[in-house]
Amino acid sequence: MSEPAVALRPMTAGGEVVEDYRHVSLSLRTHPVAFLREDLKRRRMVTCLEAMEARDRRWVEIAGVVLVRQRPGSAKGVMFITLEDESGVANLVVWPNVFEKNRRTILSAGMIAVYGRVQREGEVVHLVAQRLTNLSAELASVGERDGEFPLPHGRGDEVHHGSTPGPRGSPPKGLKTRDIYIRDLHLDTIKVKTRDFR
């Protein structure tokens, strides 16, 4: 049985990470925030590790994927959030008045930027949030970021070996695989399952 060769557009490294998150909710490849690091640096945001190693009472801005949101009943309305980027995690403290001003961002964003002051007490380090920004749109762009992900040159990877297309030839002009767009389907976005305790 003879089947035509299929010419797929190579996936970007960001696209590979998005697919990992879609299927197993994590990736052993590059962290999603690493694809955004240059943009975040231009906005003067530091990594989570740099923030957690900063001196007490220093003002910093960080960005990361939301892992955990906690609002224990015994905390008098204080919310604790854990963010993650490619360098590690950062623990946030969000006072009730800041929570009320940023309720929608805090409860719905998959990735947030936080401007706040470092608070150190011995080995315990928190970032006390003053301003929070929803970066979910930037997180959604990860699938289009970076160069191509290098594929192994196995038997099925005929394009790298210089073979010609199958009997049907190339796809019609203007039509490319993976260009399917269905509104509200959001296949190319990273969804991180957060652990929310309220």
C-alpha positions as CSV (number, residue, x, y, z in Angstrom):
1,M,0.0,0.0,0.0
2,S,1.4,3.3,-1.1
3,E,0.6,6.4,1.0
4,P,1.5,10.0,0.1
5,A,4.1,11.8,2.1
6,V,2.7,14.4,4.5
7,A,4.5,17.7,4.8
8,L,3.9,19.1,8.3
9,R,5.1,22.5,9.3
10,P,7.8,21.9,12.0
11,M,6.7,22.8,15.5
12,T,8.4,25.6,17.4
13,A,10.0,24.7,20.7
14,G,7.2,26.7,22.4
15,G,4.6,24.6,20.6
16,E,6.3,21.4,21.9
17,V,6.0,22.7,25.5
18,V,2.3,23.7,24.9
19,E,1.6,20.2,23.7
20,D,3.3,18.7,26.7
21,Y,1.2,20.8,29.0
22,R,-1.9,19.9,27.1
23,H,-1.3,16.2,27.4
24,V,0.4,15.7,30.8
25,S,0.1,19.2,32.5
26,L,3.9,19.6,32.7
27,S,7.0,19.6,30.4
28,L,10.5,18.2,30.7
29,R,11.6,20.7,28.1
30,T,12.1,24.4,28.6
31,H,9.8,26.1,31.2
32,P,7.1,28.2,29.5
33,V,8.2,31.5,31.2
34,A,11.7,31.0,29.7
35,F,10.3,31.8,26.3
36,L,9.1,35.2,27.7
37,R,12.2,36.1,29.6
38,E,13.6,38.6,27.2
39,D,10.3,40.5,27.1
40,L,10.1,40.4,30.9
41,K,13.7,41.7,31.2
42,R,12.8,44.6,29.0
43,R,10.0,45.4,31.6
44,R,12.6,45.1,34.4
45,M,11.2,42.0,35.9
46,V,13.6,39.7,37.8
47,T,13.3,35.9,38.1
48,C,11.6,34.3,41.1
49,L,15.0,33.1,42.4
50,E,16.5,36.6,42.2
51,A,13.5,38.0,44.2
52,M,13.7,35.3,46.8
53,E,17.5,36.0,47.2
54,A,17.0,39.8,47.3
55,R,17.7,41.8,50.5
56,D,14.9,42.5,53.0
57,R,12.5,45.3,52.1
58,R,13.7,45.6,48.5
59,W,11.1,46.4,45.8
60,V,11.0,44.0,42.9
61,E,8.7,42.9,40.1
62,I,8.4,39.2,39.1
63,A,6.3,37.2,36.8
64,G,5.3,33.5,36.9
65,V,2.8,30.8,36.3
66,V,0.3,30.4,39.2
67,L,0.7,27.1,41.0
68,V,-1.2,27.5,44.2
69,R,-3.7,29.9,45.7
70,Q,-4.5,29.6,49.4
71,R,-6.8,31.7,51.5
72,P,-7.1,29.9,54.8
73,G,-9.9,30.9,57.1
74,S,-7.4,31.5,60.0
75,A,-5.5,34.1,57.9
76,K,-8.0,36.9,58.3
77,G,-8.5,37.4,54.5
78,V,-4.8,37.2,53.6
79,M,-4.2,35.2,50.4
80,F,-1.0,33.2,49.7
81,I,0.1,32.5,46.1
82,T,2.9,30.4,44.8
83,L,4.4,31.5,41.4
84,E,6.8,29.5,39.3
85,D,9.2,30.5,36.5
86,E,12.3,28.8,35.0
87,S,14.4,29.7,38.0
88,G,12.2,28.4,40.8
89,V,9.2,29.4,42.9
90,A,8.3,32.6,44.8
91,N,5.8,32.9,47.6
92,L,3.5,35.9,47.6
93,V,1.5,37.5,50.4
94,V,-1.6,39.4,49.3
95,W,-3.3,41.5,51.9
96,P,-7.1,41.8,51.8
97,N,-7.2,45.3,50.4
98,V,-4.8,44.4,47.6
99,F,-6.9,41.2,47.0
100,E,-10.1,43.1,46.6
101,K,-8.5,45.5,44.0
102,N,-7.1,42.6,42.0
103,R,-9.7,39.9,42.6
104,R,-10.3,39.0,39.0
105,T,-6.6,38.8,38.1
106,I,-5.8,36.8,41.2
107,L,-8.6,34.2,40.8
108,S,-8.5,33.8,37.0
109,A,-5.0,34.5,35.6
110,G,-2.8,31.6,34.6
111,M,0.3,33.8,34.7
112,I,0.7,37.1,36.7
113,A,3.3,39.8,37.2
114,V,3.6,41.0,40.8
115,Y,5.3,44.2,42.0
116,G,6.0,44.1,45.7
117,R,8.4,44.3,48.6
118,V,10.6,41.4,49.8
119,Q,10.0,40.3,53.4
120,R,12.6,38.2,55.1
121,E,12.3,36.5,58.5
122,G,15.2,34.1,58.9
123,E,15.0,31.5,56.1
124,V,11.3,32.4,55.3
125,V,11.0,34.8,52.3
126,H,7.9,36.3,50.9
127,L,7.0,39.0,48.3
128,V,4.3,41.2,49.8
129,A,2.2,42.1,46.7
130,Q,1.3,45.7,45.9
131,R,0.3,45.5,42.3
132,L,-0.7,42.5,40.2
133,T,-1.0,42.3,36.4
134,N,-2.6,39.5,34.3
135,L,-0.1,38.1,31.9
136,S,-2.3,35.3,30.5
137,A,-2.1,36.7,27.0
138,E,1.7,36.5,27.1
139,L,1.5,32.9,28.3
140,A,-0.8,32.1,25.4
141,S,1.9,33.3,23.0
142,V,4.4,30.6,24.1
143,G,3.2,28.2,21.4
144,E,4.5,30.6,18.7
145,R,7.8,31.4,20.4
146,D,11.3,30.3,19.6
147,G,12.8,28.5,16.7
148,E,12.0,25.0,15.4
149,F,12.3,22.1,17.8
150,P,14.9,19.8,16.4
151,L,13.4,16.5,15.4
152,P,15.4,13.2,15.3
153,H,16.3,12.1,11.8
154,G,14.5,8.8,11.9
155,R,13.0,6.7,9.1
156,G,9.8,8.7,9.2
157,D,11.6,12.0,8.9
158,E,12.0,11.9,5.1
159,V,12.3,15.7,4.6
160,H,15.7,15.8,6.2
161,H,17.0,13.1,3.9
162,G,16.1,15.0,0.7
163,S,13.4,12.7,-0.7
164,T,10.8,14.0,-3.0
165,P,7.1,14.5,-2.1
166,G,4.7,11.6,-2.6
167,P,2.5,11.1,-5.7
168,R,0.0,13.7,-4.7
169,G,2.7,16.4,-4.3
170,S,2.6,19.4,-1.9
171,P,-0.5,20.7,-0.3
172,P,-2.5,23.4,-2.2
173,K,-1.0,26.9,-2.0
174,G,-2.2,28.9,1.0
175,L,-3.3,25.7,2.8
176,K,-0.9,24.5,5.6
177,T,-1.3,21.9,8.2
178,R,-1.8,23.1,11.8
179,D,-3.4,26.3,10.5
180,I,-6.8,25.2,11.6
181,Y,-8.4,27.9,13.8
182,I,-11.6,27.3,15.8
183,R,-12.7,30.3,17.9
184,D,-12.6,29.6,21.7
185,L,-10.9,26.3,21.2
186,H,-7.5,27.6,22.4
187,L,-5.4,24.5,21.6
188,D,-2.2,26.6,21.6
189,T,-2.4,27.8,25.2
190,I,-0.9,26.4,28.3
191,K,-3.3,25.5,31.0
192,V,-1.7,24.9,34.4
193,K,-3.8,23.1,36.9
194,T,-3.6,25.3,40.0
195,R,-4.3,24.1,43.5
196,D,-6.8,26.5,45.0
197,F,-7.6,26.3,48.7
198,R,-10.3,28.7,50.0
